[in-house]
Amino acid sequence: MGFRYTEYLDGQVYRCKKCGQHLTTHDDLMSKSFKGAMGTAYLFKKVVNIQEHEVVEKEMTTGKHLVCDITCGECTTTLGWKYIKAFEKQEKYKEDKYILEKYFMTAPRLSQQRFV
């Protein structure tokens, strides 16, 4: 087993609600139109400081997918899942992307910038 390290992110950071671990940034957000077990879920291009678990085949509302659950690398809270493979052509954009459930994370405060 190798060394575990924590990656710290700059910008508007989404964090694990339980321990505050950095997970991803607003720049990696692709969609807020997903649903998870606990309600609203977001699709991201990249997520860090997580553990990926066993790949399983799941039948979802958009068809069959190979997915793996993801947990926080610090506190092991279940956060969502990673899409490994989509069997439907129109769902291929999800491959190698991550779903984080809103319930398990804190979102950055998106403040409006003032221009002088």
VMD Tcl script that draws the C-alpha trace (Angstrom):
set ca {
  {0.00 0.00 0.00}
  {1.40 3.39 -0.98}
  {1.42 6.69 0.78}
  {-1.84 8.59 0.88}
  {-1.69 12.32 0.26}
  {-4.26 15.08 0.31}
  {-4.74 17.35 -2.67}
  {-5.80 20.92 -1.85}
  {-7.73 22.84 -4.48}
  {-7.87 26.53 -5.34}
  {-10.93 28.53 -6.29}
  {-14.51 27.68 -5.45}
  {-14.18 24.31 -3.71}
  {-16.81 21.67 -2.98}
  {-15.99 19.82 0.26}
  {-17.05 16.73 2.18}
  {-19.81 17.85 4.55}
  {-18.56 15.60 7.39}
  {-14.81 16.38 7.47}
  {-14.26 19.34 5.11}
  {-11.93 17.46 2.74}
  {-11.52 19.15 -0.67}
  {-13.31 17.19 -3.42}
  {-13.66 19.28 -6.57}
  {-14.13 22.81 -7.88}
  {-16.93 24.77 -9.48}
  {-14.89 24.77 -12.72}
  {-15.30 20.97 -12.93}
  {-19.10 21.09 -12.53}
  {-20.88 19.74 -15.61}
  {-24.52 19.47 -14.47}
  {-26.81 19.90 -11.47}
  {-29.59 17.84 -13.10}
  {-28.93 14.44 -11.54}
  {-30.62 12.48 -8.75}
  {-28.99 10.30 -6.13}
  {-30.31 8.23 -3.23}
  {-30.56 11.36 -1.05}
  {-31.94 13.73 -3.69}
  {-30.12 16.25 -5.88}
  {-26.74 15.20 -7.27}
  {-24.14 16.95 -9.43}
  {-22.00 15.62 -12.29}
  {-18.30 16.59 -12.18}
  {-15.37 16.08 -14.57}
  {-12.79 15.54 -11.82}
  {-12.90 14.66 -8.10}
  {-9.91 14.26 -5.76}
  {-9.25 12.84 -2.28}
  {-11.63 9.90 -2.73}
  {-11.58 6.11 -2.65}
  {-13.11 4.21 -5.58}
  {-14.73 0.89 -4.74}
  {-15.73 -2.27 -6.62}
  {-17.14 -1.83 -10.12}
  {-20.71 -3.10 -10.44}
  {-23.32 -3.13 -13.19}
  {-26.41 -1.05 -12.34}
  {-29.64 -0.42 -14.16}
  {-30.35 3.30 -13.78}
  {-33.11 5.54 -15.08}
  {-30.97 6.31 -18.16}
  {-30.01 2.68 -18.85}
  {-27.36 0.18 -17.85}
  {-24.00 1.45 -16.56}
  {-20.86 0.12 -14.92}
  {-20.26 2.27 -11.83}
  {-18.25 2.27 -8.63}
  {-19.18 3.91 -5.35}
  {-16.90 6.69 -4.16}
  {-16.17 7.61 -0.55}
  {-14.26 10.44 1.08}
  {-10.58 9.55 1.35}
  {-10.43 11.10 4.83}
  {-13.62 10.09 6.70}
  {-14.99 7.34 4.36}
  {-18.42 8.98 4.00}
  {-20.19 7.73 0.88}
  {-20.32 10.66 -1.55}
  {-21.77 9.21 -4.77}
  {-20.38 7.18 -7.65}
  {-18.15 7.20 -10.71}
  {-19.43 6.20 -14.14}
  {-17.02 3.65 -15.61}
  {-18.97 2.63 -18.72}
  {-22.29 3.58 -20.28}
  {-23.94 1.03 -22.57}
  {-26.24 3.52 -24.31}
  {-24.62 5.69 -26.98}
  {-26.30 8.90 -25.76}
  {-24.95 8.31 -22.22}
  {-21.26 7.93 -23.18}
  {-20.50 11.51 -22.05}
  {-20.81 10.26 -18.43}
  {-17.89 7.84 -18.70}
  {-15.04 8.65 -16.28}
  {-17.20 11.36 -14.67}
  {-18.34 11.58 -11.05}
  {-21.67 12.04 -9.30}
  {-21.53 13.78 -5.92}
  {-24.73 13.92 -3.91}
  {-25.51 17.42 -2.67}
  {-26.53 15.98 0.73}
  {-22.96 14.81 1.43}
  {-21.02 17.92 0.40}
  {-20.83 21.63 1.04}
  {-20.90 23.90 -1.97}
  {-18.75 27.00 -2.38}
  {-20.41 30.34 -1.84}
  {-20.65 31.80 -5.30}
  {-20.34 35.54 -4.77}
  {-20.75 38.02 -7.56}
  {-17.59 39.86 -8.42}
  {-17.64 43.62 -8.66}
  {-15.94 45.26 -11.58}
  {-14.42 48.68 -10.98}
}
mol new
graphics top color blue
foreach p $ca { graphics top sphere $p radius 0.5 }
foreach p [lrange $ca 0 end-1] q [lrange $ca 1 end] { graphics top cylinder $p $q radius 0.2 }
display resetview
